[in-house]
Amino acid sequence: MEETNENKQAVPPVSYTEENIRHLSDMEHVRVRPGMYIGRLGDGSQAEDGIYVLLKEVIDNSIDEFKMGAGKRIDIRMEENLRVSVRDYGRGIPLGSLVDAVSMLNTGGKYDTKAFKKSVGLNGVGAKAVNALSVRFIARSIRDGQQREAVFERGELVSDVTQASEEENGTYIFFEPDNTLFVNYHFRPEFIETMLRNYTYLNTGLAIYYNDRRIISRNGLEDLLNDNMTAPGIYPIVHLKGEDIEIAFTHSPQYGEEYYSFVNGQHTTQGGTHQSAFKEHLARTIKEFFGKNFDFQDIRNGLVAAIAVNVIEPTFESQTKIKLGSLTMAPEKDAEGHPYTLSGVSVNKFVGDFVKENVDNFLHKHPEIADTLLQKIQESEKERKAIAGVTKIARERAKKANLHNRKLRDCRIHLNDVKGGKKEDDDPRLESSIFITEGDSASGSITKSRDVNTQAVFSLRGKPLNSFGLTKKVVYENEEFNLLQAALNIEDGLDGLRYNKVIVATDADVDGMHIRLLMITFFLQFFPDLIKKGHVYILQTPLFRVRNRKKGVYETVYCYSEEERVAAIERLAPNPEITRFKGLGEISPDEFRHFIGKDIRLEQVTLRKTDAVKELLEFYMGKNTMERQNFIIDNLVVEEDIVE
């Protein structure tokens, strides 16, 4: 018999007394609420994980010294991908304030715009968060023959020594993240190198030595584009610099748009007001230069661009500083009453004025580049108009398909939500993801296992079309591609992207691998920036389940490789039960929760200049040449040869 509300016993209220009121020290508060200070924790497998935020916070302080004209070198050493030290040769933290500067919130030199005029570290939080979240933290400052060293363990001061020193002035920071918070973490060198290169692009003349290997840039954002473009520009990179602003751009043969944006040296991976202003005014200036009614979409198709601005007291949307909010460039006067160059100017106007004047002048002075640009725009316009009818029909078809029921099991929180996360806490929008699956059984298992707040599921029907060498018309003519594009909301670029992670989830067999390659080909062909910006992943699911019953309870080990299977058999002997998972649909929803929850294994799809994408796609996805046939024969592996 169902219990009625009248029959239920009232639950007594929880007591609430003075004993429930707690005061946390600064360090305790950071450890209890780390998301407020560094966003997500993570294990270092993804670029936005907290250990990289810790490193960035330390390096930011050294970069600020360089910006103030103190120290042109930073030494960074990584030990076993677990521990880091950063040594700069700036002014050094005032010795009397060293301990407070690294352990007391709302304490630091960045509040004084006379000492730090255009700093990215504004909140007096960075080094303190690193200290609190590290199992060991050392801060050493050398100033004029004196050295003070403070040693902390999980934010607690354990040693404080001042003595004479013959070392050059500057600051040394060592930290080892707390592995009870960052479980099984490891720093990945490729993420660190990208971070360090970005610092040098934005601070020309600064030399960063990473494990004794020098990283330096002489040409700023021009070097950034040259190092990151995977297709050659159709004209030389346009590189323009002004007071507190630098831009660089060119067009490539690829589809879509690609942007890199920075504020005070901080890589704003989610863009913001400066990037939006740059996109709008660059397209508008080019349109007005040619005096033709070009569509902005045609002007920006194939554009690869970067913008960096320096502002006083920037407003970011979160402590992790990945998106710039709305702001003016500076207050009217500094602490000494001197007027700022950019007083009261909005970011939009500041960027717009610079772009309009300088890009227009450049195009007038370089007619050969202007002619090439005009030809590129006209080609994009011609292709767009040729498929205009198909595009309109496809958009209507996508609406009528009722994505939320037919192809897409959506989640509640999306990357492009205006209000989706706490500005001072771990932003759930960054956890938003979509699984692209094959067939109803696999999508059904994931749908029943997923977190409905942040995980969406898109179900493919059969194998996708091989899109290599095709024009964008196929995106609208092919139902699967059309509906997927609509689900991701990337038709007009990544600004509207609804999910931070686009996860290809296929079976661990030959067919599944083929579907995986077809999806990656699709993204490389039409939306390469989706991969370049680190949004595309491959879901790793176990190949085997090895378990053994002990005292009536199964001890289970999920194995993702043959080596893990052998190790599990040895550990669980005797007579373990071994199950070979042949498809995602064979894994029950209860088990699937283990694979897409907090222990999810994702392999990020990366794209670099050295990857020779055009040649790779031509060889593997192009015409079936004899050379490729011979390659397949020479490398053929039969599954029975691996698993008996």
C-alpha positions in Angstrom: 0.0 0.0 0.0 1.4 3.4 -1.0 2.1 5.6 1.9 0.2 8.9 1.8 1.5 12.3 2.8 -0.7 12.2 5.9 0.9 8.9 7.1 4.5 10.1 6.7 6.3 11.1 9.9 7.5 14.6 10.0 11.3 14.8 9.8 12.6 16.9 12.8 14.6 19.9 11.7 18.4 19.7 11.9 19.7 21.7 14.9 21.4 25.0 14.0 23.4 26.5 16.8 26.6 28.5 17.4 28.5 25.3 17.0 27.5 25.2 13.4 29.2 28.6 12.7 32.7 28.1 11.5 35.5 30.5 10.5 38.0 29.3 8.0 41.4 30.8 7.5 42.3 32.0 4.0 44.2 28.8 3.3 41.5 26.6 4.7 38.9 28.3 2.6 40.8 27.8 -0.6 41.2 24.1 0.2 37.5 23.6 1.1 36.3 25.6 -2.0 39.0 25.2 -4.6 36.6 25.7 -7.5 36.1 29.3 -6.5 39.8 30.0 -7.1 41.0 27.7 -9.9 37.9 26.2 -11.5 38.0 22.5 -12.0 40.5 20.1 -10.3 41.2 17.3 -12.7 44.3 15.1 -13.2 46.1 17.1 -15.9 44.7 15.2 -18.8 42.9 18.3 -20.1 44.3 21.7 -20.7 41.8 23.4 -18.5 42.6 21.2 -15.4 43.5 23.0 -12.2 47.2 22.1 -12.1 47.8 24.2 -15.2 45.9 27.1 -13.6 48.3 26.8 -10.6 51.3 27.0 -12.9 49.8 29.9 -14.9 49.2 31.9 -11.7 52.8 31.6 -10.7 54.1 32.4 -14.2 51.7 35.4 -14.4 53.5 37.1 -11.5 56.9 36.7 -13.3 55.4 38.0 -16.6 54.1 41.0 -14.7 57.7 41.7 -13.6 58.8 41.6 -17.3 56.0 43.9 -18.3 57.2 46.4 -15.7 60.7 46.3 -17.2 62.2 44.0 -14.5 63.8 40.8 -15.8 64.0 39.4 -19.3 64.3 35.7 -18.4 62.2 33.1 -16.6 63.5 29.7 -15.7 61.0 26.9 -15.4 61.9 23.3 -14.3 59.6 20.3 -14.3 60.4 17.3 -12.2 58.8 14.0 -13.2 55.8 15.9 -14.5 54.8 16.3 -10.8 56.7 19.3 -9.3 57.5 22.7 -10.8 59.8 25.6 -10.0 59.6 29.1 -11.5 62.5 31.5 -11.1 62.3 35.1 -12.5 64.9 37.9 -12.3 62.5 40.8 -11.5 62.4 43.0 -8.5 61.6 40.2 -6.0 58.7 40.4 -3.5 59.5 42.8 -0.7 61.0 40.6 2.0 58.9 41.9 4.9 55.7 41.0 3.0 56.8 37.7 1.5 54.7 35.4 3.8 51.6 37.6 3.6 51.9 37.9 -0.2 51.7 34.1 -0.6 49.3 33.2 2.2 46.8 36.0 2.8 44.0 36.6 0.4 43.5 40.1 -0.8 47.1 40.9 -0.2 49.5 41.8 -3.1 51.0 44.5 -5.3 48.5 44.2 -8.1 46.1 46.6 -6.3 48.6 49.3 -6.8 48.5 50.4 -10.4 51.6 52.4 -10.0 53.6 49.1 -9.2 51.7 47.0 -11.8 50.0 48.9 -14.5 48.6 46.3 -16.8 48.6 43.1 -14.8 46.5 40.0 -15.4 46.7 39.0 -11.7 44.3 41.5 -10.1 42.5 39.7 -7.2 45.4 39.0 -4.8 44.5 35.3 -5.1 46.8 33.5 -7.5 49.9 32.5 -5.5 47.8 31.9 -2.4 45.7 29.4 -4.2 48.8 27.6 -5.4 50.1 27.6 -1.8 46.9 26.2 -0.3 46.5 23.5 -2.9 50.1 22.2 -2.8 51.5 19.5 -0.6 54.7 21.6 -0.5 55.2 25.2 -1.5 58.4 27.3 -1.3 58.5 31.1 -1.9 62.0 32.7 -2.0 62.6 36.3 -2.7 66.1 37.8 -3.3 66.5 41.6 -3.0 69.8 43.5 -2.7 71.9 40.9 -1.0 69.2 39.5 1.2 67.1 36.4 0.8 64.0 35.3 2.6 62.5 31.8 2.1 59.2 30.6 3.4 58.2 26.9 3.2 54.6 25.8 3.4 52.8 22.4 3.5 49.2 22.5 2.4 49.1 26.2 3.2 50.6 25.9 6.7 53.9 27.8 7.3 56.6 25.3 8.4 59.8 27.4 7.9 60.7 31.0 7.5 64.4 31.9 7.1 66.1 35.2 6.1 69.8 35.3 5.3 72.4 37.0 3.1 72.5 36.0 -0.6 74.7 36.7 -3.6 72.1 35.6 -6.1 70.6 38.0 -8.6 67.4 39.7 -7.5 64.1 38.0 -8.3 61.6 35.4 -7.0 61.7 31.7 -6.9 58.5 29.6 -6.4 58.4 25.8 -6.1 55.1 23.9 -5.7 53.9 20.3 -5.8 50.1 20.0 -6.2 48.3 18.0 -3.5 47.5 14.6 -4.9 44.7 14.2 -2.5 42.9 16.9 -4.4 44.4 16.4 -7.9 44.1 12.6 -7.9 46.6 10.8 -10.0 47.7 14.0 -11.7 50.5 14.5 -14.1 51.5 17.6 -16.0 51.5 17.1 -19.8 54.5 18.7 -21.5 52.5 19.6 -24.6 50.0 21.7 -22.7 52.8 23.5 -20.8 54.7 24.2 -24.0 51.6 25.8 -25.6 51.2 28.0 -22.5 54.8 29.1 -22.5 54.8 29.8 -26.3 51.8 32.0 -25.8 53.6 34.0 -23.1 56.5 34.6 -25.5 54.3 35.6 -28.4 52.8 38.3 -26.2 56.0 39.4 -24.6 58.6 39.8 -27.4 62.1 39.7 -26.1 61.2 37.6 -23.1 63.2 34.3 -22.9 61.6 31.4 -21.1 63.9 28.5 -20.4 61.8 25.3 -19.9 64.1 22.6 -18.6 67.0 24.5 -20.1 65.3 24.7 -23.6 64.9 28.3 -24.7 61.5 29.6 -25.9 61.4 33.1 -27.4 59.5 35.1 -30.0 60.7 38.0 -32.0 57.6 38.7 -34.1 54.8 38.4 -31.6 51.4 37.4 -33.0 52.9 36.8 -36.4 54.9 34.0 -34.9 51.8 32.7 -33.2 49.9 32.3 -36.5 52.9 30.9 -38.3 53.4 28.3 -35.6 49.7 27.3 -35.4 48.4 27.4 -38.9 47.9 23.9 -40.4 47.3 25.3 -43.9 49.4 28.0 -45.6 48.0 31.6 -45.8 47.0 32.8 -49.2 48.8 36.1 -48.5 51.5 37.2 -46.1 50.3 37.6 -42.5 49.1 41.2 -41.8 50.7 42.2 -38.5 49.8 45.5 -36.9 50.7 47.0 -33.5 49.6 50.0 -31.6 49.5 51.3 -28.1 48.1 48.5 -26.0 46.8 46.5 -29.0 48.3 44.0 -31.5 46.6 42.1 -34.3 47.6 39.6 -36.9 45.6 37.9 -39.6 45.5 36.2 -43.0 43.2 33.9 -44.9 43.8 30.2 -45.5 42.0 27.7 -47.9 40.2 26.1 -45.0 36.5 26.6 -44.1 35.4 28.5 -41.0 37.2 31.0 -38.8 40.0 30.7 -36.3 40.8 33.2 -33.5 43.4 33.5 -30.8 42.7 36.3 -28.3 44.6 37.6 -25.2 44.2 40.2 -22.5 47.3 41.3 -20.6 49.0 38.1 -21.7 46.1 35.9 -20.6 44.8 33.5 -23.3 41.1 34.1 -23.3 40.1 30.8 -24.8 36.4 31.6 -24.6 36.9 35.0 -26.3 35.0 38.0 -25.0 34.3 41.6 -25.8 37.7 42.2 -27.4 37.5 39.2 -29.8 33.9 40.0 -30.7 34.8 43.6 -31.5 37.8 42.5 -33.6 35.7 40.1 -35.6 33.0 42.7 -36.3 35.2 45.7 -37.1 37.7 43.7 -39.2 34.9 42.4 -41.5 33.3 45.9 -41.6 36.5 47.6 -42.5 37.2 45.2 -45.3 33.7 45.5 -46.6 33.9 49.3 -46.6 37.4 49.2 -48.3 36.1 47.3 -51.3 32.8 49.3 -51.3 30.8 46.2 -52.0 27.9 44.7 -50.1 29.8 41.6 -49.1 28.3 39.3 -46.4 30.5 39.2 -43.2 30.4 35.4 -43.5 32.1 35.5 -46.9 34.7 38.0 -45.6 35.6 35.9 -42.6 35.5 32.5 -44.3 39.0 31.0 -43.9 40.2 33.8 -41.7 42.9 33.0 -39.2 43.5 35.9 -36.7 44.9 36.9 -33.4 44.3 39.9 -31.1 46.0 41.0 -27.9 45.1 44.0 -25.8 46.5 45.4 -22.6 44.0 47.0 -20.2 44.0 48.3 -16.7 41.8 46.3 -14.3 40.2 44.0 -16.8 36.9 42.3 -15.9 36.9 38.6 -16.5 33.9 36.3 -16.1 35.7 34.0 -13.6 38.9 33.7 -11.6 40.3 31.4 -14.3 40.2 34.4 -16.7 39.2 32.6 -19.9 36.6 35.2 -21.1 36.8 38.9 -21.0 33.6 40.7 -19.8 32.4 44.1 -20.8 34.5 47.0 -19.6 36.1 50.3 -20.4 39.8 50.4 -21.1 40.8 52.3 -18.0 39.6 54.8 -15.4 40.4 58.4 -16.2 43.5 58.8 -13.9 46.0 56.6 -12.2 46.9 56.5 -8.5 49.1 59.6 -9.0 46.4 61.6 -10.8 48.0 61.2 -14.3 45.5 60.7 -17.1 45.5 57.3 -18.9 46.0 57.2 -22.6 42.8 55.2 -23.0 40.6 56.8 -20.4 37.0 55.8 -20.5 37.2 54.2 -24.0 35.1 51.0 -24.4 36.8 47.9 -25.7 34.5 47.9 -28.7 35.4 51.5 -29.7 39.1 51.1 -28.9 39.5 47.9 -31.0 37.2 49.3 -33.8 39.1 52.6 -34.1 42.4 50.8 -34.3 41.2 48.2 -36.9 39.4 50.7 -39.1 42.4 53.1 -39.4 45.2 50.6 -39.6 43.7 47.8 -41.7 42.3 50.3 -44.2 45.7 52.0 -44.5 47.4 48.7 -44.9 45.2 47.5 -47.7 45.7 50.8 -49.5 49.4 50.5 -49.3 49.5 46.8 -50.3 47.2 46.4 -53.4 48.5 43.0 -54.2 47.3 41.6 -50.8 44.0 43.5 -51.3 43.5 41.8 -54.7 44.2 38.3 -53.2 41.8 39.0 -50.4 39.1 40.2 -52.8 39.4 37.0 -54.8 39.1 34.9 -51.7 35.9 36.7 -50.6 34.4 36.4 -54.1 35.1 32.7 -54.1 33.4 32.3 -50.7 30.5 34.3 -51.9 30.1 32.3 -55.0 30.1 29.0 -53.2 27.7 30.3 -50.5 25.2 31.5 -53.1 25.5 28.3 -55.1 24.2 26.3 -52.1 21.9 29.1 -50.7 18.8 27.1 -51.7 20.1 23.9 -50.2 21.1 25.7 -47.1 17.7 27.2 -46.5 16.0 23.9 -47.0 18.5 22.1 -44.7 17.9 24.6 -41.9 14.2 24.1 -42.2 14.7 20.3 -42.2 16.8 20.5 -39.1 14.0 22.4 -37.3 11.3 20.0 -38.4 13.5 17.0 -37.4 12.8 17.9 -33.7 16.4 17.3 -32.6 15.5 16.9 -29.0 13.5 13.7 -29.6 14.8 12.2 -32.8 18.6 12.6 -32.9 19.7 14.5 -29.9 19.1 13.7 -26.2 20.2 17.1 -25.0 21.6 18.2 -21.6 20.5 21.1 -19.5 23.7 23.1 -19.3 25.5 24.3 -22.4 28.8 26.1 -23.1 27.1 29.0 -24.8 24.6 29.6 -21.9 24.7 33.3 -20.9 23.9 32.2 -17.3 25.2 28.7 -16.8 27.8 28.8 -14.1 28.9 30.6 -11.0 31.3 33.4 -11.8 33.5 32.6 -8.8 33.1 28.8 -8.8 33.8 25.8 -11.0 31.9 26.6 -14.2 29.6 23.7 -15.1 29.5 25.0 -18.7 33.0 23.8 -19.2 31.8 20.3 -18.3 29.1 20.3 -21.1 29.7 17.5 -23.6 28.0 15.6 -26.4 28.6 12.0 -27.2 28.4 11.1 -30.9 27.5 7.4 -31.0 26.7 4.8 -33.6 23.3 3.1 -33.5 20.4 3.0 -31.1 21.8 0.4 -28.7 25.0 2.4 -27.9 23.2 5.7 -27.6 20.6 4.0 -25.4 23.2 2.8 -23.0 24.9 6.2 -22.8 21.6 8.0 -22.5 20.6 5.9 -19.5 24.0 6.3 -17.8 24.8 10.0 -18.5 24.6 13.1 -16.3 21.5 14.8 -17.8 22.9 18.2 -16.6 26.1 18.2 -18.7 26.1 15.2 -21.1 24.1 15.1 -24.3 23.9 12.2 -26.8 23.7 12.4 -30.6 22.9 9.1 -32.4 24.4 8.5 -35.9 22.5 6.3 -38.3 24.9 4.0 -40.1 28.4 5.1 -41.2 28.8 8.8 -42.0 29.8 9.9 -45.5 33.5 10.3 -46.4 33.5 14.1 -46.8 37.2 14.4 -47.9 37.5 16.6 -51.0 33.8 17.7 -50.9 32.5 21.2 -50.7 30.5 22.5 -47.8 27.3 21.8 -49.8 27.5 18.3 -48.5 27.1 19.5 -44.9 23.6 20.7 -45.8 22.7 17.9 -48.2 23.7 15.1 -45.9 21.1 14.7 -43.1 23.5 13.4 -40.5 25.9 16.3 -41.0 23.2 18.8 -41.2 21.6 17.7 -38.0 24.9 17.4 -36.2 25.9 20.9 -37.3 22.6 22.2 -36.0 23.0 20.3 -32.7 26.5 21.8 -32.2 25.4 25.2 -33.3 28.6 25.8 -35.3 27.3 26.8 -38.7 28.5 30.4 -38.2 31.6 29.6 -36.2 32.5 28.4 -32.7 31.0 31.4 -30.8 27.8 29.6 -30.5 29.2 26.1 -29.7 26.9 24.4 -27.3 29.3 21.8 -25.8 32.8 22.2 -24.6 33.6 18.6 -25.4 32.6 16.8 -28.6 33.2 13.2 -27.8 33.2 10.5 -30.6 32.0 7.3 -28.9 32.3 4.2 -31.1 32.8 0.5 -30.7 36.4 -0.7 -30.2 36.3 -2.7 -33.5 37.1 -2.1 -37.1 33.7 -0.6 -37.9 33.9 1.7 -34.9 37.4 2.9 -35.9 36.2 3.6 -39.4 33.3 5.7 -38.1 35.8 7.5 -35.8 38.0 8.4 -38.8 35.0 9.5 -40.9 33.9 11.9 -38.1 37.4 13.3 -37.6 37.6 13.8 -41.4 34.4 15.7 -41.3 35.6 18.0 -38.6 39.0 18.5 -40.3 37.4 19.3 -43.6 34.8 21.8 -42.5 35.4 22.8 -38.8 39.1 22.4 -38.2 39.0 25.0 -35.5 36.8 22.7 -33.4 39.9 20.4 -33.2 42.5 23.1 -33.0 40.7 24.6 -30.0 40.8 21.2 -28.2 37.0 20.5 -28.3 37.1 17.0 -30.0 37.8 13.8 -28.0 37.7 10.1 -28.4 35.9 8.1 -25.7 38.1 5.2 -24.4 35.9 2.3 -23.3 37.2 -1.0 -21.8 38.0 -3.9 -24.1 37.7 -6.4 -21.2 36.1 -7.0 -17.9 38.1 -9.3 -15.6 36.5 -10.3 -12.3 36.7 -12.9 -9.6 34.3 -13.8 -6.8 35.8 -13.5 -3.4 33.7 -14.1 -0.3 30.5 -13.8 -2.3 31.4 -10.4 -3.9 32.9 -9.8 -7.3 36.2 -7.9 -7.5 36.1 -6.3 -11.0 38.8 -4.7 -13.1 38.0 -3.0 -16.4 40.9 -3.2 -18.9 41.5 -0.8 -21.7 44.4 -2.8 -23.3 45.8 -6.3 -23.7 48.5 -5.4 -21.2 45.9 -4.3 -18.6 44.0 -7.6 -19.2 47.1 -9.7 -18.5 48.0 -7.7 -15.4 44.4 -8.1 -14.1 44.4 -11.8 -14.6 47.6 -12.1 -12.7 46.2 -10.1 -9.8 42.8 -11.7 -9.6 43.9 -15.3 -10.1 42.8 -18.1 -9.8 40.2 -18.7 -12.5 39.0 -15.1 -13.2 36.0 -14.6 -15.4 36.9 -12.6 -18.5 34.4 -10.8 -20.7 35.3 -9.2 -24.0 33.2 -6.2 -24.8 32.6 -6.2 -28.5 30.3 -3.1 -28.6 29.1 -0.2 -26.6 25.6 -1.6 -26.7 26.7 -4.7 -24.9 27.7 -2.7 -21.8 24.8 -2.3 -19.4 23.9 1.2 -18.3 24.9 0.4 -14.7 28.4 -0.5 -15.9 28.5 2.4 -18.4 28.3 4.9 -15.5 31.8 3.9 -14.6 33.1 4.9 -18.0 31.5 8.3 -18.5 31.5 9.6 -14.9 34.4 11.1 -12.9 36.8 8.4 -14.1 36.0 9.0 -17.8 39.0 8.3 -20.1 39.2 10.7 -23.0 41.8 11.0 -25.7 42.0 14.5 -27.1 42.2 14.9 -30.9 45.0 17.4 -31.5 46.0 19.3 -34.6 49.4 21.0 -35.2 51.2 22.5 -38.1 53.6 19.5 -38.3 50.7 17.0 -38.7 50.6 17.5 -42.5 46.8 17.2 -42.5 46.3 17.6 -46.2 48.7 14.8 -47.0 47.3 12.5 -44.3 43.7 13.0 -45.5 44.7 12.5 -49.1 46.5 9.3 -48.3 44.0 7.7 -45.9 40.7 9.2 -47.0 41.3 10.0 -50.7 41.2 7.9 -53.8 41.9 4.2 -53.2 45.5 4.1 -54.7 47.7 1.1 -55.0 50.1 2.7 -52.4 47.3 2.7 -49.8 46.3 -0.8 -50.7 49.9 -2.0 -50.1 50.0 0.0 -46.8 46.8 -1.8 -45.6 48.1 -5.2 -46.6 51.5 -4.6 -44.9 49.9 -3.4 -41.7 46.9 -5.7 -41.5 46.3 -7.1 -38.0 43.6 -9.8 -37.5 41.7 -9.5 -34.1 42.1 -13.2 -33.5 45.9 -12.7 -33.5 45.5 -10.4 -30.5 42.8 -12.1 -28.5 42.4 -15.9 -28.4 
